[in-house]
Amino acid sequence: GDSVTQMEGPVTLSEEAFLTINCTYTATGYPSLFWYVQYPGEGLQLLLKATKADDKGGNKGFEATYRKETTSFHLEKGSVQVSDSAVYFCALSPNNNDMRFGAGTRLTVKP
Amino acid sequence: GAGVSQTPSNKVTEKGKYVELRCDPISGHTALYWYRQSLGQGPEFLIYFQGTGAADDSGLPNDRFFAVRPEGSVSTLKIQRTERGDSAVYLCASSLTPRGTDTQYFGPGTRLTVL
């Protein structure tokens, strides 16, 4: 069935470093793709999404491009901050109903 | 406006007991979803409602789990004869429609601990 596989963590970076968290997907159709973030002690929040091939989602300096040819949706940020420390989940949604999540990648940014 | 709310935030119960977990979705959202998140894992789909009906319950692990949404708003997830393996955070989400392009908004979750 449809699924996502994301880079295992944890990832530790220094402030202002470049971030990439890899995510690839398997799907029979044309799903929407999402990145959710879970800050310490908080619930899941949508970070960005893309609903069709070649779409680029962006928010808070994070970006991800829906690449059908490589079945990927890698998350990037040019310069991370300590406040970006969180767990990041890649997810896909088939035509409707449930969301399929990756296992999550824990990011720690050190000053 | 108010987001998705879930009660209780924490529930501790003994093996074999019955529990109910409540979800109050965002007003006007027709689709409601339940997920289960075990420690160190991503959320795992359980069931989704469109209006009052369960449109897809394929994620429910067994017949001890049941969910209802009688008036198309609040939903209750019911677990009978709880087992230690049921311990997890149970998440509820809602979206305006069930289209895959619509964003799902998550509640803070109910942490269930079965002793």
Interface residues (C-beta under 8 A of the other chain):
Chain A: P31 S32 F34 Y36 E42 G43 L44 Q45 L46 K49 T51 F89 A91 S93 P94 N95 N96 N97 D98 M99 R100 F101 G102 A103 G104
Chain B: A31 Y33 Y35 G40 Q41 G42 P43 E44 F45 Y48 A55 D56 G59 L91 A93 P98 R99 G100 T101 T103 Q104 Y105 F106 G107 P108 G109
